[in-house]
Amino acid sequence: MKILFISLGCDKNLADTEMMLGTLVQRGFSITDDEAQAQAVVVNTCCFINDAKQESINTLLEMAELRKSGAVKALIAAGCLAQRYREEIQKEIPEVDVIVGTTAIDAIADALEEVLAGKPQNYLKDISHMPAVYDHSAEHKRIVTTGGHYAYLKIAEGCDKHCSYCIIPKVRGHYRSIPMEELILEAERLVSFGAKEIILVAQETTLYGMDLYGEKRLPELLKRLCAIAGVYWIRLLYCYPEEITDELIETIRTQDKVCSYLDIPIQHASDRILKRMGRRTDRQELTDIITKLREQIPEICLRTTIITGFPGETQEEHESLLEFVDEMAFDRLGVFPYSPEEDTPAALFEDQVDEAVKLERQADIMELQQEIAFEKAQAAVGSTMLVMVEGRLPDEHAYVARSYKDAPNVDGFVFIQTERELMTGDFVRVKITGSYEYDLIGEITGE
């Protein structure tokens, strides 16, 4: 039977999808991306912000039409939206046969077989006490969907931060690190399949190991991953600023395979707003950690995310945030208008900001960041950097590549003009000859 698998949301969700794909293939199912050939559909949903929630609902409704018409014999909803709104989905979209919760992804094949046997059973486990659910045994085959030259390694599940705007702890549970030995085994397997870049993800990577070992073990994990032959780059995403230790900074600085790149979500720079958000840092502490990182790792590339229009945010606080963004000059920055989420404290705050104001403030920050990013791109002209080839541009003697400063799907590209034949995953050294907005243009050099 051919399964159409639709993965929505973040890269952490994608890692879950790849594990589910492996489980299904092991049980004899085949995977298709052709809706017309599919006999069953699995949608791995997201509900982090309203736009993601709406995309998941629309996708389920679209697939429900296939189920209603008889074109497919089973429709399964998995992931965060399914976990959070299971009762609403069953009531409003009855074509969904089974709900598979966030801690039950290992049951995906059982769920599908039961639907086909006419005995559908939901798989919703208690997220409060569940360990991470991945099967990292040698027998388990994960289906990598990123092209193979890079892969995500999910090192933990859940979150204990409980920021006032975030629903993740309620749909993913408390923070659970995956044992280090299992992660090393999984990374070795990914490399054997061709991965040259391993990207560490979790709701928060910096706390890795606290629950299992009583101390932060991310530096040790990084060093052990660096020892794997065949790994060229190791990239860190989702590092909370208050958890970045001197040991982690030293590991990034001294381990050649660890990219000098950190994704540090700060969300705001007003002390009052940060406190209302439930964040653990204030403006001065953010300034201090960013300054320390740049002093100790001069070539580091810093990415961050910001929320505009959080309840109670004043125009003065918005302007203060603009000043901070200008002062810090982040290399990469994403901005999201605040999205009130049901069952979160912030959704009940009385001083909600008008939607139009949120969008205006988002545009203000993006306009400023655009100037910063363009200046940094222009400043790179004349430099030489190592890049990894992502693919070839059709009908052109040109390739798309990424530098250590560019995480997949969120950052820019380096475009290479060359007559040479290159393969996806190849590393080449290029001299930057020009820039175009967020992207760079380069030519292969022998330097």
Beta strands, then each sheet from edge to edge (+ up, - down):
strand 1: 2-7
strand 2: 30-32
strand 3: 40-45
strand 4: 74-78
strand 5: 98-100
strand 6: 150-154
strand 7: 156-157
strand 8: 176-177
strand 9: 197-201
strand 10: 233-236
strand 11: 258-263
strand 12: 301-308
strand 13: 332-337
strand 14: 384-392
strand 15: 398-403
strand 16: 414-417
strand 17: 427-436
strand 18: 439-444
sheet 1: 2+ 1+ 3+ 4+ 5+
sheet 2: 6+ 9+ 10+ 11+ 12+ 13+
sheet 3: 7+ 8-
sheet 4: 14+ 15- 16+ 18+ 17- 14+
end
